[in-house]
Amino acid sequence: MGDTLSAAFSVAFHGLAFAMVLYLISVGLSVTMGLMGFVNLAHGVFAMAGGYVLTSLMNRFAVPFVPALLGAAVVVALASFPIERLLYRRLYGGEELDQVLLTMGLVFISVAGATYVWGPLQQPLLPPLWLSGAVDLGIDSFPAYRSFLILCGAALVTALWLGIERTRFGIRLRASVDNLRMAQSVGIDTSRLFMTTFALGSGLAGLGGGLGADLLAINPGYALQNLAYFLIVVAVGGLGSIRGPFVAALLLGVADSGFKYLLPEFGAFFIYALTMAILLWRPRGLFGRA
């Protein structure tokens, strides 16, 4: 009984850490797809970029972990402005196939670019001493870095929720997601809102990619290897939703850890089966707009 309880807590702990990373990366994709109606399959590129910036600052320039993490989010957010302005904006309201081709092209360009600059190997994440080792939580001992990841993720999720629910920017964003034409008719500058939201979502993805470098390895194939996970979180949670991707990330993170612990030979089979069952039940996702 003791071993079973310990295993259950371990699965829940590691699943929660994985869920926090998935949410931070995917929530921006959910909002931008729901707001802009843009099929952005290159969202994982911004997460990968955040991981590369973090590891480069730490490993090559000896920048401490926290400043490097903040730097990764800021660099990715700033880099997203010209990408949105020069590439994405040209296809707003366009054919979905064109959007898919553009964003998949960006994915393959990122694979080639990352391989050229950083090489084909995984980038190591060396956490600081205060995040090394294990933390005794009374029930069991868990890795200190993943404990930090859960706390940091919970704080960011709370800040994001407050920002969307309690600020003027959040009110405008929710209004635009609910009814874009009505928001435009009452004077909301949706063009600037699109650009700001895209940068915010990209910055969160970069932050999530940096934080989750211990869970999702930073290598040139990152955006392709993890694309299915990001899309599952968005599809199951529902486009344009803030809480939907969080619930979906929790389901995916805990289920993925549990199934791989109990039945590792089946890989991710049960995750895809669970996703199909949820979408057959609710095609627009758990919290998708009707």
N, C-alpha and C positions, 0 to 999 in steps of 0.2 A: 504493500500500500504506500509506503514511504517513497519507494522508487517511482511509482506511478505518479504520485503527486509532484515529485521533483521534476519528472519529465514534462508534466503538464505545464508547470510554471516556466520551465526552460523554453518550451515551444511558444508560450504566450509572450515571454520576454523578447525573444529573438524575432517573433512575428511582429510585435509592436514596434521594435526598432526598424524593421524593414518597412512597415507601414508608414512610419513618419517620413522616411526618405521618398517613398512612392508618392505620398501626398504632396510634399513640397515641390516635387518635380512636375506632377500632373495637374495640380489645381490651376496653374496658369494656362495650360492647354485647354482645360474644360471651359474656362471663362472666355478665352479668345475665340475658341471654336463656336461657343454659344453666342457671343457678342458679334463677332465678325463674320461668322458663317464660313470660316476659312479652314480647309482641311490641311492642317499643319503637321505633316508627318516628320518634320525636321526638328520638332521640339526637343528631342533627346540630344541634339547637337549642342544646345545651350547648356544642358546638364554636363555633357562631356567636357565642354569648354571650361566650365567651372571647376571640374576635377583637375584638368590639366593646369589651369592657372594656379590653383591651390598647391598642387604637388611641385610645380616649378618654383613658386615663390619660397616654399619651405626647403626643398632639396637643393636648389641651385643658388638661392640668394639668402638662405638662412633667416627668412622672415618668420617670426613666431606664428603659431597656429591660428590664434584668433584674428590678428590683423590680416593674415593670408586668406582666411575664410571670408572676411568682410571684403577684402580686395577682389576675391573671385566673383562675389555677387555683384559688386559695383562694375567691374570690367565687363562682365557679360551683359549687364543691363545697358551700359553705354554702347557696347558694340551692337546691340539689337536695334538701336535707333536708325542707323543708316540702312540696315537690312530691311526693316519694316518700310522705310521711306522709299527705297530704291527698287525693292523686289516685290514684297508682299502687297503693297498698296496698289500696284498695277493690276492685280488679279482679284481685288475685292469685288464680289458680285459676279465673278467670272465662272467659267465652267469648272466643275469639281475635278475633272480629269486634268485640266491645266494646272490646277493647284497641286494635285498629287505629283505630277511630273516635275514641277518646280521644286517642291520640298524634297522629293526623293533624290533629285539631282543635287540638292544641297547636302543631303546625307552622304552621298558617294563622294562629293568634293571634300567633305570633312574627313572622311576615311582616308583619302589620299593625302590631304594636307597634314593630318595628325601623324600619319606614318612617315611622311617626309621630315617633319620637324622633330618629333619625339621618338620615332622608330616604332617597330611593330610590337614591342614588349609592353607588359602592364606597368603602369607607373606606381611605385611603392608609396604608401602613405605611412609616415612615421609619426605617430601621435606623440605629443609632449609627455614628459615623465608623469605629470599630474593626471594624465588620462591613460596611463599604462597600468597593467596589472588588473586586479579584480576588486569588486566592491561586495562586501557581505551585506545582503539585504535581509538577513534573519532567516529566510527560508532556504537560501542557497547563495553561493557566490557567483556574480555575473561580471562580464568584462566591463571595466570602467568606461571605456570609450562608448560602448553601446548604451550604457546607463546615461552618459552625457547626451548621447544622440536622442534618447527618448525625452529627456528633460528639455533640451534645446528645441526639439520638434514640437513639444507641447506648448512651449512659450511662443513659438512662431505661429502655431495654429491659432492660439488665443489672440495674438496681436493682429493676425490677418482677419479673424472674425470680427474683432472690434473695429478694425479699419473699414471693413465692408459695411458693417451694420450701423456704425455710429458717426461716420464722418461725411462731409459734403461730397467728397469724391466717391465714397461708397454708395451714397444715395443716387448719384448720377449714373454710376456704373450699373446698379440694380435696375434703374429705370430704363436704361438702354438695352439691357439684356431682356427685360420683360416686353418692351415695345420700342424698337429702334426708331421708327418713323415718328411716333408721338414725342419721343425724347428730342428729336431734331426739331420738331415743330414748336417746342416750348423754349428753344434757344440753347440747348446743350450742344457744345462744340464736339460732336462725335469724332471728328477727325483727330483732334488732339487727344480725346479720350482713348481712341483706339491705340494711338502711339504710346501713351503713358501706360495703358493696361498691358500692351505687348511687352514693353520694357520691364514692367513689374513682374509679369509672368516669367520672362526670360531670366531676370535676376533671381527669382525664387528657384528656378530650375538650376541655375548655376550654383546657388547656395546648397540646394539639395544634392547636386552632383558632387560638390566638395565634401559635404558632411557624410554622404553615403559612399565615399570612395573605398571604405573598408568593407562594404557589403556588395556594391556593384563595381567591379574592377574597372579602372580607367584604362582603356586601350582604344586603338583606332576603330574597332568595331562596336563600340559602346552604343551608339545611336541605333544601330540595326539590331543588336543582340537584345536590347531591352525595350524596343518599340512596342512589342506585344503587351508587355506589362503596363506601359503608360496608357495605351489605348484601352486596355481592359478597365483600368481605374476610371477613365473618362466615360466609357460606354456604360459601365455598370452604375456609376454614380449619377450620370445624367449631365448633358451639356448645359453650361451656364450656371451650374450649381456650385456653391462653396462647401456645404456640408456633405453633399452627395459623394464627391471624390474621397472625402475623409472616411466615410462609412465603407466605401468600396475598397479603399486602401487597407483599412483594418481587416476586412474580410479576406482580401487577397493575401496580405502579409501573414496573418495567423494561419490561414488555410494552407498556404504554400509551405510554411515551416512545418506544420503538422503532418501534411501528406508526405513531404520529403523525409520526415523523421520516421513515420510509420511504414510507408511503402516507397522507399527510395528508388526501387527498380522501375516504377511507373513514371518517374520524373514529374513533369508538369501536366500530365494527362487530366488529373482531377480538377485542376484549376480551369482548364479550358471547358471541361464538361460542366462545371459549376457556372461558368460565365454564360454558356449557351442556355442553361436552364433558367437563369435569371432573366436573360434577354428575351427568351420565349414567353416568360411570364409578364415582364414589363419591358417592351421593346425600346422605350425611351429612357430606360434606366430607373434606378430606385427613386431618384428625386428629379427626374427630367421634367421639363415643362411640357404640358399637353399641347 
